[in-house]
Amino acid sequence: KWWKPVLDAQFDHPDQEPAVLHWPNNVKLKLPWPSTWVTAYRLRKNNNRNIIGISTGGRAFADQELISKLEPFRDSILSELPDGTMFRKSQLSDSYVYITQRDASEFSSDQECTDWIIRSLNCYINALRPRIKQIIDSSH
């Protein structure tokens, strides 16, 4: 129920498929590179803080080839992503990711939080999809 507004969201990019729920704490939006996506998630840290985040990812490090090919665009991608976005090594793996995190306590309501997630996912899609298409087109 909590993720429903995100699952129902329409994104600016016309080729973007809807988000898919990965129970219980995240949704994924497919990218046009094999086995890659953007994830929105909620997690509870050991200090009982609730973290809301958006991150790039991929199956079995498939995203790392894409991250490498996106390197020339890193500064421009970061300039289009939400404030506070970082490019860094994931805390979950040896992968490099684009990641934006906020403490859930910064939001006054669930609606404000899901609105932020939708806007942030839209930024990621708008920043990444055209560059991925450019990479794919230039390799053919």
C-alpha positions as a Markdown table, in Angstrom:
| # | Residue | x | y | z |
|---|---|---|---|---|
| 1 | Lys | 0.0 | 0.0 | 0.0 |
| 2 | Trp | 2.8 | 2.5 | 0.9 |
| 3 | Trp | 4.5 | 2.1 | -2.5 |
| 4 | Lys | 1.2 | 2.4 | -4.5 |
| 5 | Pro | 1.7 | 6.1 | -5.5 |
| 6 | Val | 5.2 | 5.3 | -6.8 |
| 7 | Leu | 3.9 | 2.2 | -8.7 |
| 8 | Asp | 1.2 | 4.3 | -10.3 |
| 9 | Ala | 3.5 | 7.2 | -11.2 |
| 10 | Gln | 3.9 | 8.4 | -14.7 |
| 11 | Phe | 7.4 | 9.4 | -15.6 |
| 12 | Asp | 8.5 | 12.1 | -18.2 |
| 13 | His | 10.5 | 9.7 | -20.4 |
| 14 | Pro | 8.0 | 8.1 | -22.9 |
| 15 | Asp | 9.9 | 4.7 | -23.0 |
| 16 | Gln | 10.0 | 4.3 | -19.2 |
| 17 | Glu | 8.1 | 1.2 | -18.0 |
| 18 | Pro | 6.2 | 1.5 | -14.7 |
| 19 | Ala | 8.0 | 0.7 | -11.4 |
| 20 | Val | 7.9 | -2.9 | -10.1 |
| 21 | Leu | 7.5 | -3.7 | -6.4 |
| 22 | His | 10.2 | -5.9 | -4.9 |
| 23 | Trp | 8.6 | -6.7 | -1.6 |
| 24 | Pro | 8.9 | -5.5 | 1.1 |
| 25 | Asn | 11.0 | -2.4 | 0.8 |
| 26 | Asn | 11.8 | -1.3 | -2.7 |
| 27 | Val | 10.7 | -0.7 | -6.2 |
| 28 | Lys | 12.7 | -0.9 | -9.4 |
| 29 | Leu | 12.6 | 0.9 | -12.7 |
| 30 | Lys | 14.3 | -0.9 | -15.6 |
| 31 | Leu | 16.9 | 0.9 | -17.6 |
| 32 | Pro | 17.6 | 0.2 | -21.3 |
| 33 | Trp | 20.9 | -1.5 | -20.5 |
| 34 | Pro | 20.6 | -5.3 | -19.8 |
| 35 | Ser | 20.0 | -6.2 | -16.2 |
| 36 | Thr | 20.2 | -2.6 | -14.9 |
| 37 | Trp | 17.7 | -0.5 | -13.0 |
| 38 | Val | 17.1 | 2.4 | -10.7 |
| 39 | Thr | 15.8 | 1.4 | -7.2 |
| 40 | Ala | 13.9 | 3.4 | -4.7 |
| 41 | Tyr | 14.0 | 1.9 | -1.2 |
| 42 | Arg | 13.2 | 2.3 | 2.5 |
| 43 | Leu | 15.4 | 0.8 | 5.1 |
| 44 | Arg | 15.9 | 0.9 | 8.9 |
| 45 | Lys | 19.4 | 1.5 | 10.0 |
| 46 | Asn | 20.8 | -0.1 | 13.2 |
| 47 | Asn | 20.2 | 3.2 | 15.1 |
| 48 | Asn | 16.5 | 2.9 | 14.2 |
| 49 | Arg | 16.7 | 5.7 | 11.6 |
| 50 | Asn | 14.5 | 5.2 | 8.6 |
| 51 | Ile | 16.4 | 5.9 | 5.3 |
| 52 | Ile | 14.7 | 6.7 | 2.0 |
| 53 | Gly | 16.9 | 6.3 | -1.0 |
| 54 | Ile | 17.3 | 6.1 | -4.8 |
| 55 | Ser | 20.2 | 4.2 | -6.3 |
| 56 | Thr | 21.4 | 2.7 | -9.6 |
| 57 | Gly | 22.0 | -1.1 | -9.6 |
| 58 | Gly | 22.2 | -4.2 | -11.6 |
| 59 | Arg | 22.2 | -8.0 | -11.5 |
| 60 | Ala | 25.6 | -9.7 | -10.9 |
| 61 | Phe | 27.5 | -6.4 | -11.5 |
| 62 | Ala | 25.9 | -5.9 | -15.0 |
| 63 | Asp | 25.5 | -2.2 | -14.0 |
| 64 | Gln | 29.3 | -1.8 | -13.7 |
| 65 | Glu | 29.9 | -1.9 | -17.4 |
| 66 | Leu | 27.2 | 0.7 | -17.8 |
| 67 | Ile | 28.7 | 2.9 | -15.0 |
| 68 | Ser | 32.0 | 2.7 | -16.7 |
| 69 | Lys | 30.5 | 3.8 | -20.1 |
| 70 | Leu | 28.7 | 6.7 | -18.3 |
| 71 | Glu | 32.0 | 8.0 | -16.8 |
| 72 | Pro | 32.4 | 10.8 | -19.3 |
| 73 | Phe | 29.0 | 12.1 | -18.3 |
| 74 | Arg | 29.4 | 11.8 | -14.5 |
| 75 | Asp | 29.5 | 15.5 | -13.7 |
| 76 | Ser | 26.5 | 16.4 | -15.9 |
| 77 | Ile | 24.6 | 13.4 | -14.5 |
| 78 | Leu | 25.2 | 14.5 | -11.0 |
| 79 | Ser | 24.2 | 18.1 | -11.9 |
| 80 | Glu | 20.8 | 16.7 | -13.0 |
| 81 | Leu | 20.2 | 14.4 | -10.1 |
| 82 | Pro | 18.6 | 15.5 | -6.7 |
| 83 | Asp | 20.6 | 17.6 | -4.3 |
| 84 | Gly | 22.9 | 15.4 | -2.2 |
| 85 | Thr | 23.4 | 12.7 | -4.8 |
| 86 | Met | 26.8 | 11.0 | -4.7 |
| 87 | Phe | 28.7 | 8.8 | -7.0 |
| 88 | Arg | 30.4 | 6.3 | -4.7 |
| 89 | Lys | 31.1 | 2.6 | -3.9 |
| 90 | Ser | 27.9 | 0.9 | -2.6 |
| 91 | Gln | 27.9 | -0.2 | 1.0 |
| 92 | Leu | 26.3 | -3.4 | -0.1 |
| 93 | Ser | 28.8 | -4.5 | -2.7 |
| 94 | Asp | 31.9 | -3.5 | -4.6 |
| 95 | Ser | 29.8 | -1.7 | -7.2 |
| 96 | Tyr | 29.9 | 2.0 | -7.9 |
| 97 | Val | 26.5 | 3.7 | -7.9 |
| 98 | Tyr | 24.7 | 7.0 | -8.1 |
| 99 | Ile | 22.9 | 7.3 | -4.8 |
| 100 | Thr | 20.6 | 9.8 | -3.1 |
| 101 | Gln | 19.6 | 9.2 | 0.5 |
| 102 | Arg | 17.4 | 11.1 | 2.9 |
| 103 | Asp | 16.4 | 10.5 | 6.5 |
| 104 | Ala | 12.6 | 9.7 | 6.6 |
| 105 | Ser | 12.2 | 12.1 | 9.5 |
| 106 | Glu | 12.9 | 15.0 | 7.1 |
| 107 | Phe | 9.4 | 14.5 | 5.6 |
| 108 | Ser | 6.3 | 15.7 | 7.3 |
| 109 | Ser | 4.1 | 12.9 | 5.9 |
| 110 | Asp | 4.1 | 9.7 | 3.8 |
| 111 | Gln | 2.7 | 11.8 | 0.9 |
| 112 | Glu | 5.6 | 14.2 | 1.0 |
| 113 | Cys | 8.0 | 11.3 | 1.1 |
| 114 | Thr | 6.5 | 9.5 | -1.9 |
| 115 | Asp | 6.3 | 12.7 | -3.8 |
| 116 | Trp | 10.0 | 13.2 | -3.3 |
| 117 | Ile | 10.7 | 9.6 | -4.4 |
| 118 | Ile | 8.6 | 10.1 | -7.6 |
| 119 | Arg | 10.4 | 13.4 | -8.4 |
| 120 | Ser | 13.8 | 11.8 | -7.7 |
| 121 | Leu | 13.1 | 8.7 | -9.8 |
| 122 | Asn | 12.0 | 11.0 | -12.6 |
| 123 | Cys | 15.4 | 12.9 | -12.3 |
| 124 | Tyr | 17.3 | 9.6 | -12.5 |
| 125 | Ile | 15.4 | 8.4 | -15.5 |
| 126 | Asn | 15.7 | 11.8 | -17.3 |
| 127 | Ala | 19.5 | 12.0 | -16.6 |
| 128 | Leu | 20.3 | 8.3 | -17.4 |
| 129 | Arg | 18.1 | 7.1 | -20.2 |
| 130 | Pro | 19.1 | 9.6 | -23.0 |
| 131 | Arg | 22.8 | 9.0 | -22.2 |
| 132 | Ile | 22.4 | 5.2 | -22.2 |
| 133 | Lys | 20.6 | 5.5 | -25.6 |
| 134 | Gln | 23.5 | 7.6 | -26.9 |
| 135 | Ile | 26.0 | 4.9 | -25.7 |
| 136 | Ile | 24.0 | 2.1 | -27.3 |
| 137 | Asp | 23.5 | 4.0 | -30.6 |
| 138 | Ser | 27.2 | 4.9 | -30.8 |
| 139 | Ser | 28.2 | 1.2 | -30.4 |
| 140 | His | 26.2 | 0.1 | -33.4 |
